[in-house]
Amino acid sequence: MGGEIFSHGVTIDLDPFEAHDLRDHMRAAIERAIVAWLADNGRRASSPPKKPYDRETADRKAKAMIADWIARREAKRTIAEGPDHV
């Protein structure tokens, strides 16, 4: 899916690739801001989590779950609406 940007004096449509690139860019900027805030507030000594969250894996799992849900929903619709239903 793509997206739209509405910002100061800018309105632009994004294709799916641009939207993906922007999402990655924003995530990196947020991560840099978090690291800077932690350093500024003396919180860098906090230990990292034992099992860091893997967003890409979670996204793939979520997309697979959604695709499965849609497929099951479509299968039910096909049965309910069958060829002799108008």
N, CA, C and O atoms as a Maestro MAE file, in Angstrom:
{
 s_m_m2io_version
 :::
 2.0.0
}

f_m_ct {
 s_m_title
 :::
 protein
 m_atom[344] {
  # First column is atom index #
  i_m_mmod_type
  r_m_x_coord
  r_m_y_coord
  r_m_z_coord
  i_m_residue_number
  s_m_chain_name
  s_m_pdb_residue_name
  s_m_pdb_atom_name
  i_m_atomic_number
  :::
  1 25 0.831 -1.170 0.000 1 A "MET " " N  " 7
  2 3 0.000 0.000 0.000 1 A "MET " " CA " 6
  3 2 0.878 1.237 0.000 1 A "MET " " C  " 6
  4 15 1.989 1.225 0.529 1 A "MET " " O  " 8
  5 25 0.386 2.266 -0.578 2 A "GLY " " N  " 7
  6 3 1.110 3.522 -0.601 2 A "GLY " " CA " 6
  7 2 0.659 4.411 0.535 2 A "GLY " " C  " 6
  8 15 0.234 3.935 1.588 2 A "GLY " " O  " 8
  9 25 0.755 5.693 0.312 3 A "GLY " " N  " 7
  10 3 0.339 6.616 1.351 3 A "GLY " " CA " 6
  11 2 0.308 8.037 0.832 3 A "GLY " " C  " 6
  12 15 0.647 8.299 -0.322 3 A "GLY " " O  " 8
  13 25 -0.092 8.931 1.675 4 A "GLU " " N  " 7
  14 3 -0.106 10.348 1.359 4 A "GLU " " CA " 6
  15 2 0.595 11.100 2.474 4 A "GLU " " C  " 6
  16 15 0.480 10.753 3.650 4 A "GLU " " O  " 8
  17 25 1.321 12.130 2.087 5 A "ILE " " N  " 7
  18 3 2.001 12.989 3.047 5 A "ILE " " CA " 6
  19 2 1.323 14.355 2.999 5 A "ILE " " C  " 6
  20 15 1.182 14.958 1.935 5 A "ILE " " O  " 8
  21 25 0.910 14.825 4.161 6 A "PHE " " N  " 7
  22 3 0.382 16.173 4.302 6 A "PHE " " CA " 6
  23 2 1.260 16.854 5.329 6 A "PHE " " C  " 6
  24 15 1.178 16.554 6.520 6 A "PHE " " O  " 8
  25 25 2.103 17.771 4.874 7 A "SER " " N  " 7
  26 3 2.997 18.470 5.772 7 A "SER " " CA " 6
  27 2 3.004 19.942 5.380 7 A "SER " " C  " 6
  28 15 2.297 20.350 4.459 7 A "SER " " O  " 8
  29 25 3.796 20.728 6.077 8 A "HIS " " N  " 7
  30 3 3.851 22.172 5.829 8 A "HIS " " CA " 6
  31 2 4.106 22.466 4.355 8 A "HIS " " C  " 6
  32 15 5.232 22.333 3.876 8 A "HIS " " O  " 8
  33 25 3.054 22.866 3.637 9 A "GLY " " N  " 7
  34 3 3.178 23.263 2.248 9 A "GLY " " CA " 6
  35 2 3.408 22.113 1.280 9 A "GLY " " C  " 6
  36 15 3.720 22.351 0.113 9 A "GLY " " O  " 8
  37 25 3.264 20.876 1.731 10 A "VAL " " N  " 7
  38 3 3.528 19.718 0.870 10 A "VAL " " CA " 6
  39 2 2.379 18.731 0.981 10 A "VAL " " C  " 6
  40 15 1.953 18.367 2.076 10 A "VAL " " O  " 8
  41 25 1.890 18.310 -0.166 11 A "THR " " N  " 7
  42 3 0.957 17.192 -0.237 11 A "THR " " CA " 6
  43 2 1.474 16.298 -1.345 11 A "THR " " C  " 6
  44 15 1.642 16.740 -2.482 11 A "THR " " O  " 8
  45 25 1.726 15.043 -1.016 12 A "ILE " " N  " 7
  46 3 2.320 14.148 -2.009 12 A "ILE " " CA " 6
  47 2 1.779 12.734 -1.811 12 A "ILE " " C  " 6
  48 15 1.562 12.293 -0.682 12 A "ILE " " O  " 8
  49 25 1.567 12.037 -2.913 13 A "ASP " " N  " 7
  50 3 1.184 10.630 -2.875 13 A "ASP " " CA " 6
  51 2 2.448 9.785 -2.930 13 A "ASP " " C  " 6
  52 15 3.388 10.107 -3.657 13 A "ASP " " O  " 8
  53 25 2.467 8.705 -2.160 14 A "LEU " " N  " 7
  54 3 3.607 7.794 -2.151 14 A "LEU " " CA " 6
  55 2 3.184 6.442 -2.717 14 A "LEU " " C  " 6
  56 15 2.114 5.926 -2.394 14 A "LEU " " O  " 8
  57 25 4.036 5.882 -3.562 15 A "ASP " " N  " 7
  58 3 3.768 4.522 -4.022 15 A "ASP " " CA " 6
  59 2 4.210 3.569 -2.905 15 A "ASP " " C  " 6
  60 15 4.834 4.014 -1.941 15 A "ASP " " O  " 8
  61 25 3.903 2.280 -3.009 16 A "PRO " " N  " 7
  62 3 4.250 1.359 -1.921 16 A "PRO " " CA " 6
  63 2 5.741 1.331 -1.574 16 A "PRO " " C  " 6
  64 15 6.099 1.172 -0.407 16 A "PRO " " O  " 8
  65 25 6.595 1.481 -2.555 17 A "PHE " " N  " 7
  66 3 8.031 1.450 -2.295 17 A "PHE " " CA " 6
  67 2 8.492 2.701 -1.549 17 A "PHE " " C  " 6
  68 15 9.309 2.627 -0.631 17 A "PHE " " O  " 8
  69 25 7.957 3.842 -1.957 18 A "GLU " " N  " 7
  70 3 8.287 5.082 -1.251 18 A "GLU " " CA " 6
  71 2 7.757 5.051 0.180 18 A "GLU " " C  " 6
  72 15 8.439 5.500 1.102 18 A "GLU " " O  " 8
  73 25 6.546 4.525 0.373 19 A "ALA " " N  " 7
  74 3 5.978 4.435 1.716 19 A "ALA " " CA " 6
  75 2 6.837 3.529 2.595 19 A "ALA " " C  " 6
  76 15 7.060 3.833 3.766 19 A "ALA " " O  " 8
  77 25 7.319 2.424 2.039 20 A "HIS " " N  " 7
  78 3 8.185 1.507 2.790 20 A "HIS " " CA " 6
  79 2 9.496 2.202 3.160 20 A "HIS " " C  " 6
  80 15 9.956 2.106 4.298 20 A "HIS " " O  " 8
  81 25 10.092 2.900 2.194 21 A "ASP " " N  " 7
  82 3 11.335 3.630 2.464 21 A "ASP " " CA " 6
  83 2 11.136 4.694 3.542 21 A "ASP " " C  " 6
  84 15 11.976 4.850 4.428 21 A "ASP " " O  " 8
  85 25 10.021 5.425 3.463 22 A "LEU " " N  " 7
  86 3 9.741 6.452 4.463 22 A "LEU " " CA " 6
  87 2 9.554 5.824 5.839 22 A "LEU " " C  " 6
  88 15 10.050 6.355 6.833 22 A "LEU " " O  " 8
  89 25 8.844 4.699 5.909 23 A "ARG " " N  " 7
  90 3 8.647 4.011 7.185 23 A "ARG " " CA " 6
  91 2 9.990 3.624 7.799 23 A "ARG " " C  " 6
  92 15 10.217 3.830 8.992 23 A "ARG " " O  " 8
  93 25 10.891 3.054 6.967 24 A "ASP " " N  " 7
  94 3 12.213 2.686 7.480 24 A "ASP " " CA " 6
  95 2 12.991 3.913 7.944 24 A "ASP " " C  " 6
  96 15 13.666 3.879 8.973 24 A "ASP " " O  " 8
  97 25 12.890 4.984 7.186 25 A "HIS " " N  " 7
  98 3 13.575 6.231 7.535 25 A "HIS " " CA " 6
  99 2 13.048 6.769 8.871 25 A "HIS " " C  " 6
  100 15 13.824 7.204 9.722 25 A "HIS " " O  " 8
  101 25 11.736 6.737 9.044 26 A "MET " " N  " 7
  102 3 11.135 7.233 10.285 26 A "MET " " CA " 6
  103 2 11.524 6.353 11.469 26 A "MET " " C  " 6
  104 15 11.815 6.865 12.550 26 A "MET " " O  " 8
  105 25 11.530 5.044 11.278 27 A "ARG " " N  " 7
  106 3 11.928 4.142 12.369 27 A "ARG " " CA " 6
  107 2 13.371 4.410 12.790 27 A "ARG " " C  " 6
  108 15 13.683 4.426 13.980 27 A "ARG " " O  " 8
  109 25 14.253 4.623 11.803 28 A "ALA " " N  " 7
  110 3 15.657 4.908 12.124 28 A "ALA " " CA " 6
  111 2 15.770 6.231 12.878 28 A "ALA " " C  " 6
  112 15 16.547 6.340 13.826 28 A "ALA " " O  " 8
  113 25 14.993 7.243 12.459 29 A "ALA " " N  " 7
  114 3 15.026 8.544 13.129 29 A "ALA " " CA " 6
  115 2 14.513 8.415 14.568 29 A "ALA " " C  " 6
  116 15 15.067 9.024 15.484 29 A "ALA " " O  " 8
  117 25 13.481 7.642 14.758 30 A "ILE " " N  " 7
  118 3 12.950 7.430 16.112 30 A "ILE " " CA " 6
  119 2 13.980 6.720 16.974 30 A "ILE " " C  " 6
  120 15 14.186 7.097 18.128 30 A "ILE " " O  " 8
  121 25 14.630 5.701 16.432 31 A "GLU " " N  " 7
  122 3 15.656 4.977 17.189 31 A "GLU " " CA " 6
  123 2 16.794 5.912 17.587 31 A "GLU " " C  " 6
  124 15 17.271 5.861 18.720 31 A "GLU " " O  " 8
  125 25 17.235 6.775 16.651 32 A "ARG " " N  " 7
  126 3 18.297 7.741 16.979 32 A "ARG " " CA " 6
  127 2 17.842 8.696 18.076 32 A "ARG " " C  " 6
  128 15 18.619 9.024 18.973 32 A "ARG " " O  " 8
  129 25 16.582 9.146 18.014 33 A "ALA " " N  " 7
  130 3 16.057 10.058 19.034 33 A "ALA " " CA " 6
  131 2 16.001 9.373 20.398 33 A "ALA " " C  " 6
  132 15 16.310 9.993 21.415 33 A "ALA " " O  " 8
  133 25 15.613 8.112 20.427 34 A "ILE " " N  " 7
  134 3 15.552 7.367 21.698 34 A "ILE " " CA " 6
  135 2 16.947 7.222 22.290 34 A "ILE " " C  " 6
  136 15 17.148 7.458 23.481 34 A "ILE " " O  " 8
  137 25 17.906 6.833 21.460 35 A "VAL " " N  " 7
  138 3 19.284 6.650 21.937 35 A "VAL " " CA " 6
  139 2 19.839 7.975 22.459 35 A "VAL " " C  " 6
  140 15 20.501 8.008 23.496 35 A "VAL " " O  " 8
  141 25 19.567 9.074 21.734 36 A "ALA " " N  " 7
  142 3 20.041 10.387 22.187 36 A "ALA " " CA " 6
  143 2 19.383 10.775 23.504 36 A "ALA " " C  " 6
  144 15 20.054 11.292 24.398 36 A "ALA " " O  " 8
  145 25 18.094 10.536 23.638 37 A "TRP " " N  " 7
  146 3 17.391 10.862 24.876 37 A "TRP " " CA " 6
  147 2 17.949 10.053 26.036 37 A "TRP " " C  " 6
  148 15 18.179 10.591 27.119 37 A "TRP " " O  " 8
  149 25 18.166 8.767 25.811 38 A "LEU " " N  " 7
  150 3 18.737 7.921 26.862 38 A "LEU " " CA " 6
  151 2 20.097 8.446 27.306 38 A "LEU " " C  " 6
  152 15 20.382 8.512 28.502 38 A "LEU " " O  " 8
  153 25 20.939 8.820 26.339 39 A "ALA " " N  " 7
  154 3 22.268 9.347 26.662 39 A "ALA " " CA " 6
  155 2 22.148 10.666 27.424 39 A "ALA " " C  " 6
  156 15 22.856 10.885 28.406 39 A "ALA " " O  " 8
  157 25 21.252 11.543 26.971 40 A "ASP " " N  " 7
  158 3 21.076 12.844 27.621 40 A "ASP " " CA " 6
  159 2 20.558 12.713 29.050 40 A "ASP " " C  " 6
  160 15 20.804 13.588 29.881 40 A "ASP " " O  " 8
  161 25 19.853 11.644 29.335 41 A "ASN " " N  " 7
  162 3 19.240 11.459 30.649 41 A "ASN " " CA " 6
  163 2 19.929 10.389 31.482 41 A "ASN " " C  " 6
  164 15 19.366 9.885 32.454 41 A "ASN " " O  " 8
  165 25 21.151 10.048 31.093 42 A "GLY " " N  " 7
  166 3 21.941 9.099 31.861 42 A "GLY " " CA " 6
  167 2 21.337 7.706 31.946 42 A "GLY " " C  " 6
  168 15 21.524 7.014 32.947 42 A "GLY " " O  " 8
  169 25 20.631 7.292 30.935 43 A "ARG " " N  " 7
  170 3 19.961 5.992 30.977 43 A "ARG " " CA " 6
  171 2 20.593 4.970 30.029 43 A "ARG " " C  " 6
  172 15 20.032 3.894 29.821 43 A "ARG " " O  " 8
  173 25 21.757 5.297 29.452 44 A "ARG " " N  " 7
  174 3 22.401 4.370 28.518 44 A "ARG " " CA " 6
  175 2 22.887 3.102 29.189 44 A "ARG " " C  " 6
  176 15 23.114 2.101 28.509 44 A "ARG " " O  " 8
  177 25 23.051 3.112 30.491 45 A "ALA " " N  " 7
  178 3 23.570 1.946 31.203 45 A "ALA " " CA " 6
  179 2 22.528 0.830 31.317 45 A "ALA " " C  " 6
  180 15 22.852 -0.275 31.751 45 A "ALA " " O  " 8
  181 25 21.286 1.109 30.934 46 A "SER " " N  " 7
  182 3 20.253 0.077 31.006 46 A "SER " " CA " 6
  183 2 20.642 -1.095 30.109 46 A "SER " " C  " 6
  184 15 21.101 -0.908 28.982 46 A "SER " " O  " 8
  185 25 20.451 -2.299 30.630 47 A "SER " " N  " 7
  186 3 20.822 -3.477 29.848 47 A "SER " " CA " 6
  187 2 19.807 -3.721 28.737 47 A "SER " " C  " 6
  188 15 18.619 -3.442 28.898 47 A "SER " " O  " 8
  189 25 20.284 -4.245 27.607 48 A "PRO " " N  " 7
  190 3 19.358 -4.525 26.504 48 A "PRO " " CA " 6
  191 2 18.437 -5.685 26.868 48 A "PRO " " C  " 6
  192 15 18.779 -6.501 27.724 48 A "PRO " " O  " 8
  193 25 17.284 -5.764 26.234 49 A "PRO " " N  " 7
  194 3 16.380 -6.873 26.531 49 A "PRO " " CA " 6
  195 2 17.013 -8.201 26.125 49 A "PRO " " C  " 6
  196 15 17.823 -8.261 25.200 49 A "PRO " " O  " 8
  197 25 16.634 -9.251 26.823 50 A "LYS " " N  " 7
  198 3 17.200 -10.558 26.511 50 A "LYS " " CA " 6
  199 2 16.763 -11.042 25.140 50 A "LYS " " C  " 6
  200 15 17.526 -11.714 24.446 50 A "LYS " " O  " 8
  201 25 15.557 -10.712 24.749 51 A "LYS " " N  " 7
  202 3 15.054 -11.108 23.439 51 A "LYS " " CA " 6
  203 2 14.469 -9.865 22.776 51 A "LYS " " C  " 6
  204 15 13.291 -9.560 22.961 51 A "LYS " " O  " 8
  205 25 15.287 -9.144 22.001 52 A "PRO " " N  " 7
  206 3 14.772 -7.929 21.374 52 A "PRO " " CA " 6
  207 2 13.626 -8.236 20.413 52 A "PRO " " C  " 6
  208 15 13.575 -9.309 19.811 52 A "PRO " " O  " 8
  209 25 12.727 -7.299 20.283 53 A "TYR " " N  " 7
  210 3 11.554 -7.443 19.420 53 A "TYR " " CA " 6
  211 2 11.991 -7.386 17.968 53 A "TYR " " C  " 6
  212 15 12.665 -6.442 17.556 53 A "TYR " " O  " 8
  213 25 11.615 -8.384 17.195 54 A "ASP " " N  " 7
  214 3 11.954 -8.457 15.772 54 A "ASP " " CA " 6
  215 2 10.731 -8.021 14.966 54 A "ASP " " C  " 6
  216 15 9.838 -8.822 14.689 54 A "ASP " " O  " 8
  217 25 10.706 -6.755 14.598 55 A "ARG " " N  " 7
  218 3 9.543 -6.173 13.923 55 A "ARG " " CA " 6
  219 2 9.275 -6.835 12.576 55 A "ARG " " C  " 6
  220 15 8.119 -7.096 12.243 55 A "ARG " " O  " 8
  221 25 10.317 -7.112 11.796 56 A "GLU " " N  " 7
  222 3 10.104 -7.712 10.475 56 A "GLU " " CA " 6
  223 2 9.448 -9.084 10.585 56 A "GLU " " C  " 6
  224 15 8.542 -9.404 9.815 56 A "GLU " " O  " 8
  225 25 9.898 -9.890 11.534 57 A "THR " " N  " 7
  226 3 9.297 -11.209 11.733 57 A "THR " " CA " 6
  227 2 7.853 -11.056 12.197 57 A "THR " " C  " 6
  228 15 6.966 -11.767 11.723 57 A "THR " " O  " 8
  229 25 7.618 -10.140 13.114 58 A "ALA " " N  " 7
  230 3 6.255 -9.911 13.606 58 A "ALA " " CA " 6
  231 2 5.344 -9.438 12.476 58 A "ALA " " C  " 6
  232 15 4.194 -9.867 12.390 58 A "ALA " " O  " 8
  233 25 5.846 -8.556 11.608 59 A "ASP " " N  " 7
  234 3 5.053 -8.083 10.477 59 A "ASP " " CA " 6
  235 2 4.711 -9.230 9.531 59 A "ASP " " C  " 6
  236 15 3.578 -9.333 9.060 59 A "ASP " " O  " 8
  237 25 5.695 -10.097 9.250 60 A "ARG " " N  " 7
  238 3 5.434 -11.243 8.360 60 A "ARG " " CA " 6
  239 2 4.368 -12.153 8.953 60 A "ARG " " C  " 6
  240 15 3.474 -12.612 8.243 60 A "ARG " " O  " 8
  241 25 4.463 -12.415 10.255 61 A "LYS " " N  " 7
  242 3 3.470 -13.261 10.913 61 A "LYS " " CA " 6
  243 2 2.087 -12.618 10.855 61 A "LYS " " C  " 6
  244 15 1.093 -13.294 10.589 61 A "LYS " " O  " 8
  245 25 2.029 -11.317 11.104 62 A "ALA " " N  " 7
  246 3 0.748 -10.612 11.075 62 A "ALA " " CA " 6
  247 2 0.147 -10.644 9.673 62 A "ALA " " C  " 6
  248 15 -1.055 -10.863 9.520 62 A "ALA " " O  " 8
  249 25 0.967 -10.430 8.657 63 A "LYS " " N  " 7
  250 3 0.471 -10.462 7.277 63 A "LYS " " CA " 6
  251 2 -0.026 -11.854 6.919 63 A "LYS " " C  " 6
  252 15 -1.041 -11.986 6.235 63 A "LYS " " O  " 8
  253 25 0.668 -12.893 7.367 64 A "ALA " " N  " 7
  254 3 0.225 -14.269 7.108 64 A "ALA " " CA " 6
  255 2 -1.105 -14.538 7.804 64 A "ALA " " C  " 6
  256 15 -1.987 -15.178 7.232 64 A "ALA " " O  " 8
  257 25 -1.254 -14.052 9.038 65 A "MET " " N  " 7
  258 3 -2.514 -14.235 9.766 65 A "MET " " CA " 6
  259 2 -3.659 -13.526 9.041 65 A "MET " " C  " 6
  260 15 -4.756 -14.074 8.924 65 A "MET " " O  " 8
  261 25 -3.407 -12.320 8.560 66 A "ILE " " N  " 7
  262 3 -4.436 -11.563 7.841 66 A "ILE " " CA " 6
  263 2 -4.803 -12.274 6.545 66 A "ILE " " C  " 6
  264 15 -5.984 -12.396 6.218 66 A "ILE " " O  " 8
  265 25 -3.801 -12.744 5.803 67 A "ALA " " N  " 7
  266 3 -4.063 -13.458 4.554 67 A "ALA " " CA " 6
  267 2 -4.873 -14.722 4.804 67 A "ALA " " C  " 6
  268 15 -5.785 -15.036 4.038 67 A "ALA " " O  " 8
  269 25 -4.548 -15.452 5.873 68 A "ASP " " N  " 7
  270 3 -5.286 -16.660 6.224 68 A "ASP " " CA " 6
  271 2 -6.727 -16.318 6.585 68 A "ASP " " C  " 6
  272 15 -7.656 -17.000 6.152 68 A "ASP " " O  " 8
  273 25 -6.915 -15.267 7.372 69 A "TRP " " N  " 7
  274 3 -8.249 -14.833 7.760 69 A "TRP " " CA " 6
  275 2 -9.080 -14.464 6.526 69 A "TRP " " C  " 6
  276 15 -10.249 -14.836 6.424 69 A "TRP " " O  " 8
  277 25 -8.471 -13.734 5.595 70 A "ILE " " N  " 7
  278 3 -9.177 -13.335 4.373 70 A "ILE " " CA " 6
  279 2 -9.540 -14.569 3.553 70 A "ILE " " C  " 6
  280 15 -10.658 -14.668 3.048 70 A "ILE " " O  " 8
  281 25 -8.603 -15.512 3.416 71 A "ALA " " N  " 7
  282 3 -8.859 -16.731 2.641 71 A "ALA " " CA " 6
  283 2 -10.012 -17.526 3.260 71 A "ALA " " C  " 6
  284 15 -10.886 -18.008 2.541 71 A "ALA " " O  " 8
  285 25 -10.018 -17.665 4.586 72 A "ARG " " N  " 7
  286 3 -11.108 -18.394 5.235 72 A "ARG " " CA " 6
  287 2 -12.437 -17.665 5.074 72 A "ARG " " C  " 6
  288 15 -13.479 -18.293 4.888 72 A "ARG " " O  " 8
  289 25 -12.395 -16.358 5.145 73 A "ARG " " N  " 7
  290 3 -13.610 -15.559 4.978 73 A "ARG " " CA " 6
  291 2 -14.152 -15.692 3.555 73 A "ARG " " C  " 6
  292 15 -15.358 -15.830 3.349 73 A "ARG " " O  " 8
  293 25 -13.250 -15.648 2.585 74 A "GLU " " N  " 7
  294 3 -13.660 -15.802 1.179 74 A "GLU " " CA " 6
  295 2 -14.223 -17.203 0.929 74 A "GLU " " C  " 6
  296 15 -15.191 -17.360 0.185 74 A "GLU " " O  " 8
  297 25 -13.615 -18.224 1.551 75 A "ALA " " N  " 7
  298 3 -14.110 -19.596 1.384 75 A "ALA " " CA " 6
  299 2 -15.526 -19.716 1.948 75 A "ALA " " C  " 6
  300 15 -16.381 -20.358 1.337 75 A "ALA " " O  " 8
  301 25 -15.779 -19.109 3.098 76 A "LYS " " N  " 7
  302 3 -17.123 -19.144 3.677 76 A "LYS " " CA " 6
  303 2 -18.115 -18.417 2.789 76 A "LYS " " C  " 6
  304 15 -19.248 -18.865 2.616 76 A "LYS " " O  " 8
  305 25 -17.689 -17.292 2.225 77 A "ARG " " N  " 7
  306 3 -18.569 -16.513 1.354 77 A "ARG " " CA " 6
  307 2 -18.910 -17.312 0.107 77 A "ARG " " C  " 6
  308 15 -20.060 -17.307 -0.331 77 A "ARG " " O  " 8
  309 25 -17.926 -18.002 -0.474 78 A "THR " " N  " 7
  310 3 -18.140 -18.796 -1.664 78 A "THR " " CA " 6
  311 2 -19.157 -19.904 -1.390 78 A "THR " " C  " 6
  312 15 -20.037 -20.157 -2.212 78 A "THR " " O  " 8
  313 25 -19.037 -20.559 -0.242 79 A "ILE " " N  " 7
  314 3 -19.966 -21.622 0.114 79 A "ILE " " CA " 6
  315 2 -21.358 -21.037 0.335 79 A "ILE " " C  " 6
  316 15 -22.352 -21.582 -0.144 79 A "ILE " " O  " 8
  317 25 -21.420 -19.928 1.062 80 A "ALA " " N  " 7
  318 3 -22.721 -19.314 1.379 80 A "ALA " " CA " 6
  319 2 -23.404 -18.761 0.134 80 A "ALA " " C  " 6
  320 15 -24.631 -18.784 0.035 80 A "ALA " " O  " 8
  321 25 -22.614 -18.265 -0.815 81 A "GLU " " N  " 7
  322 3 -23.204 -17.641 -1.988 81 A "GLU " " CA " 6
  323 2 -23.299 -18.613 -3.162 81 A "GLU " " C  " 6
  324 15 -23.996 -18.334 -4.137 81 A "GLU " " O  " 8
  325 25 -22.615 -19.740 -3.081 82 A "GLY " " N  " 7
  326 3 -22.661 -20.806 -4.094 82 A "GLY " " CA " 6
  327 2 -23.089 -20.396 -5.486 82 A "GLY " " C  " 6
  328 15 -23.583 -19.285 -5.678 82 A "GLY " " O  " 8
  329 25 -22.909 -21.278 -6.467 83 A "PRO " " N  " 7
  330 3 -23.226 -20.958 -7.877 83 A "PRO " " CA " 6
  331 2 -24.718 -20.816 -8.151 83 A "PRO " " C  " 6
  332 15 -25.093 -20.154 -9.118 83 A "PRO " " O  " 8
  333 25 -25.592 -21.423 -7.322 84 A "ASP " " N  " 7
  334 3 -27.018 -21.325 -7.585 84 A "ASP " " CA " 6
  335 2 -27.688 -20.208 -6.803 84 A "ASP " " C  " 6
  336 15 -28.914 -20.098 -6.800 84 A "ASP " " O  " 8
  337 25 -26.886 -19.372 -6.136 85 A "HIS " " N  " 7
  338 3 -27.422 -18.190 -5.457 85 A "HIS " " CA " 6
  339 2 -27.258 -16.984 -6.359 85 A "HIS " " C  " 6
  340 15 -26.255 -16.862 -7.061 85 A "HIS " " O  " 8
  341 25 -28.206 -16.120 -6.345 86 A "VAL " " N  " 7
  342 3 -28.109 -14.926 -7.191 86 A "VAL " " CA " 6
  343 2 -28.073 -13.683 -6.350 86 A "VAL " " C  " 6
  344 15 -27.993 -12.578 -6.885 86 A "VAL " " O  " 8
  :::
 }
 m_bond[343] {
  # First column is bond index #
  i_m_from
  i_m_to
  i_m_order
  :::
  1 1 2 1
  2 2 3 1
  3 3 4 2
  4 3 5 1
  5 5 6 1
  6 6 7 1
  7 7 8 2
  8 7 9 1
  9 9 10 1
  10 10 11 1
  11 11 12 2
  12 11 13 1
  13 13 14 1
  14 14 15 1
  15 15 16 2
  16 15 17 1
  17 17 18 1
  18 18 19 1
  19 19 20 2
  20 19 21 1
  21 21 22 1
  22 22 23 1
  23 23 24 2
  24 23 25 1
  25 25 26 1
  26 26 27 1
  27 27 28 2
  28 27 29 1
  29 29 30 1
  30 30 31 1
  31 31 32 2
  32 31 33 1
  33 33 34 1
  34 34 35 1
  35 35 36 2
  36 35 37 1
  37 37 38 1
  38 38 39 1
  39 39 40 2
  40 39 41 1
  41 41 42 1
  42 42 43 1
  43 43 44 2
  44 43 45 1
  45 45 46 1
  46 46 47 1
  47 47 48 2
  48 47 49 1
  49 49 50 1
  50 50 51 1
  51 51 52 2
  52 51 53 1
  53 53 54 1
  54 54 55 1
  55 55 56 2
  56 55 57 1
  57 57 58 1
  58 58 59 1
  59 59 60 2
  60 59 61 1
  61 61 62 1
  62 62 63 1
  63 63 64 2
  64 63 65 1
  65 65 66 1
  66 66 67 1
  67 67 68 2
  68 67 69 1
  69 69 70 1
  70 70 71 1
  71 71 72 2
  72 71 73 1
  73 73 74 1
  74 74 75 1
  75 75 76 2
  76 75 77 1
  77 77 78 1
  78 78 79 1
  79 79 80 2
  80 79 81 1
  81 81 82 1
  82 82 83 1
  83 83 84 2
  84 83 85 1
  85 85 86 1
  86 86 87 1
  87 87 88 2
  88 87 89 1
  89 89 90 1
  90 90 91 1
  91 91 92 2
  92 91 93 1
  93 93 94 1
  94 94 95 1
  95 95 96 2
  96 95 97 1
  97 97 98 1
  98 98 99 1
  99 99 100 2
  100 99 101 1
  101 101 102 1
  102 102 103 1
  103 103 104 2
  104 103 105 1
  105 105 106 1
  106 106 107 1
  107 107 108 2
  108 107 109 1
  109 109 110 1
  110 110 111 1
  111 111 112 2
  112 111 113 1
  113 113 114 1
  114 114 115 1
  115 115 116 2
  116 115 117 1
  117 117 118 1
  118 118 119 1
  119 119 120 2
  120 119 121 1
  121 121 122 1
  122 122 123 1
  123 123 124 2
  124 123 125 1
  125 125 126 1
  126 126 127 1
  127 127 128 2
  128 127 129 1
  129 129 130 1
  130 130 131 1
  131 131 132 2
  132 131 133 1
  133 133 134 1
  134 134 135 1
  135 135 136 2
  136 135 137 1
  137 137 138 1
  138 138 139 1
  139 139 140 2
  140 139 141 1
  141 141 142 1
  142 142 143 1
  143 143 144 2
  144 143 145 1
  145 145 146 1
  146 146 147 1
  147 147 148 2
  148 147 149 1
  149 149 150 1
  150 150 151 1
  151 151 152 2
  152 151 153 1
  153 153 154 1
  154 154 155 1
  155 155 156 2
  156 155 157 1
  157 157 158 1
  158 158 159 1
  159 159 160 2
  160 159 161 1
  161 161 162 1
  162 162 163 1
  163 163 164 2
  164 163 165 1
  165 165 166 1
  166 166 167 1
  167 167 168 2
  168 167 169 1
  169 169 170 1
  170 170 171 1
  171 171 172 2
  172 171 173 1
  173 173 174 1
  174 174 175 1
  175 175 176 2
  176 175 177 1
  177 177 178 1
  178 178 179 1
  179 179 180 2
  180 179 181 1
  181 181 182 1
  182 182 183 1
  183 183 184 2
  184 183 185 1
  185 185 186 1
  186 186 187 1
  187 187 188 2
  188 187 189 1
  189 189 190 1
  190 190 191 1
  191 191 192 2
  192 191 193 1
  193 193 194 1
  194 194 195 1
  195 195 196 2
  196 195 197 1
  197 197 198 1
  198 198 199 1
  199 199 200 2
  200 199 201 1
  201 201 202 1
  202 202 203 1
  203 203 204 2
  204 203 205 1
  205 205 206 1
  206 206 207 1
  207 207 208 2
  208 207 209 1
  209 209 210 1
  210 210 211 1
  211 211 212 2
  212 211 213 1
  213 213 214 1
  214 214 215 1
  215 215 216 2
  216 215 217 1
  217 217 218 1
  218 218 219 1
  219 219 220 2
  220 219 221 1
  221 221 222 1
  222 222 223 1
  223 223 224 2
  224 223 225 1
  225 225 226 1
  226 226 227 1
  227 227 228 2
  228 227 229 1
  229 229 230 1
  230 230 231 1
  231 231 232 2
  232 231 233 1
  233 233 234 1
  234 234 235 1
  235 235 236 2
  236 235 237 1
  237 237 238 1
  238 238 239 1
  239 239 240 2
  240 239 241 1
  241 241 242 1
  242 242 243 1
  243 243 244 2
  244 243 245 1
  245 245 246 1
  246 246 247 1
  247 247 248 2
  248 247 249 1
  249 249 250 1
  250 250 251 1
  251 251 252 2
  252 251 253 1
  253 253 254 1
  254 254 255 1
  255 255 256 2
  256 255 257 1
  257 257 258 1
  258 258 259 1
  259 259 260 2
  260 259 261 1
  261 261 262 1
  262 262 263 1
  263 263 264 2
  264 263 265 1
  265 265 266 1
  266 266 267 1
  267 267 268 2
  268 267 269 1
  269 269 270 1
  270 270 271 1
  271 271 272 2
  272 271 273 1
  273 273 274 1
  274 274 275 1
  275 275 276 2
  276 275 277 1
  277 277 278 1
  278 278 279 1
  279 279 280 2
  280 279 281 1
  281 281 282 1
  282 282 283 1
  283 283 284 2
  284 283 285 1
  285 285 286 1
  286 286 287 1
  287 287 288 2
  288 287 289 1
  289 289 290 1
  290 290 291 1
  291 291 292 2
  292 291 293 1
  293 293 294 1
  294 294 295 1
  295 295 296 2
  296 295 297 1
  297 297 298 1
  298 298 299 1
  299 299 300 2
  300 299 301 1
  301 301 302 1
  302 302 303 1
  303 303 304 2
  304 303 305 1
  305 305 306 1
  306 306 307 1
  307 307 308 2
  308 307 309 1
  309 309 310 1
  310 310 311 1
  311 311 312 2
  312 311 313 1
  313 313 314 1
  314 314 315 1
  315 315 316 2
  316 315 317 1
  317 317 318 1
  318 318 319 1
  319 319 320 2
  320 319 321 1
  321 321 322 1
  322 322 323 1
  323 323 324 2
  324 323 325 1
  325 325 326 1
  326 326 327 1
  327 327 328 2
  328 327 329 1
  329 329 330 1
  330 330 331 1
  331 331 332 2
  332 331 333 1
  333 333 334 1
  334 334 335 1
  335 335 336 2
  336 335 337 1
  337 337 338 1
  338 338 339 1
  339 339 340 2
  340 339 341 1
  341 341 342 1
  342 342 343 1
  343 343 344 2
  :::
 }
}
